[in-house]
Amino acid sequence: MSTLDDFNFELNANPHQFIHQHTTSSHNIWDKFHSHPGMEFIYVEQGEGSAIIDQNIYPFKPGSLMYFQPFQLHRVKADIPEETFYIRSKLLLEPSTVNSYLQSFTVLYRFFQYLWQSNLDCQVIQVDNPSEFNTLFNLYHSRQKELELTEGFSLFFMLFLNTVKNQWTVQNQTEREVELRHIHYAEQVMRWIDRNYHEEFSLISLAKELHLSRFHISHLFRKATGSTITEYLTYRRLREASLLLRTTSLPLQEICNQIGIGNVSYFCQLFKKNAGVTPAQYRIKQ
């Protein structure tokens, strides 16, 4: 494993990946909703913005640590003024790779399983001692070739995980720092979509349930997430389709019925546009 421009989410070939001080300017920002295999950690060194995870929105700033579970729908939306940069160090791993190495450490293993498989109350924390993470990442970066093997990476990850556990315990899953009005409504929209994505979408029904006009709810959602409601609905449906393709042998028409898209041809075009492969190719790769 070497330093990457960005992650290769095909974790069979690269089960653990690390990017030191990944830098993005306002000219090359990428912030789509997406989900992927593996556990992902992002430690913010410079920049501010918001992380949208499932149906929750969390602000971040320097010293924030973000965590995303495998196949969890999320988007990191950085606010990058001209002539500035968003800088973060990123870690991605297939959890089964390190699972056996952690089993001898009861408390650490329990925390690892909690991050991997539990319903988490909060997934963005503000670390108390940033120097601990900076030291760990600088050490890994300087010895990256030596730590490419799974055993070496697992030793590094245990140190990292123990540092995260101490911070997580100290903060005790503290609540988000702000509850702005547009964020509150955007979260309600995402929860409504999560309940109703399998049905034909109606902005009128959504606006009526939230007691807002269609224009107002669309404006508030875009302000909070940077996406339209229709874009988020599409990502949510495609995420469910990916799960069904991976875990079932259902025909495409049945998958379309379950995610609220009636036209199989349109679904195939939409899936390939977002995933880069057809549904059939995606199913074969899993």
GIHUQUI-V756303 format. One record per backbone hydrogen bond with DSSP energy under -1.0 kcal/mol. NH is the residue of the N-H (numbers start at 1). CO is the residue of the C=O. If there is no record, write none. Layout:
nh-><NH,NH>
co-><CO,CO>
This chain:
nh-><11,13,14,17,19,22,24,28,34,39,40,41,42,43,44,45,46,49,50,51,52,53,54,56,58,60,63,64,65,66,67,68,71,72,74,75,77,79,84,86,87,88,89,90,91,92,93,94,97,102,105,109,110,111,112,113,114,115,116,117,118,125,127,132,134,135,136,137,138,139,140,141,142,143,147,148,153,154,155,156,157,158,159,160,161,162,163,164,165,166,167,168,169,170,171,172,184,185,186,187,188,189,190,191,192,193,194,195,196,197,199,206,207,208,209,210,212,217,218,219,220,221,222,223,224,225,226,232,233,234,235,236,237,238,239,240,241,242,243,244,245,246,247,248,255,256,257,258,259,261,267,268,269,270,271,272,273,274,275,276,282,283,284,285>
co-><9,10,10,92,90,88,86,25,74,93,68,91,66,89,64,87,87,60,77,58,75,56,73,53,51,49,44,61,125,42,123,40,36,69,34,52,50,48,81,24,46,22,43,19,41,17,39,15,94,98,102,105,106,107,108,109,110,111,112,113,114,65,63,129,130,131,132,133,134,135,136,137,138,139,143,145,149,150,151,152,153,154,155,156,157,158,159,160,161,162,163,164,165,166,167,168,180,181,182,183,184,185,186,187,188,189,190,191,192,193,196,202,203,204,205,206,207,213,214,215,216,217,218,219,220,221,222,228,229,230,231,232,233,234,235,236,237,238,239,240,241,242,243,244,251,252,253,254,255,256,263,264,265,266,267,268,269,270,271,272,278,279,280,281>
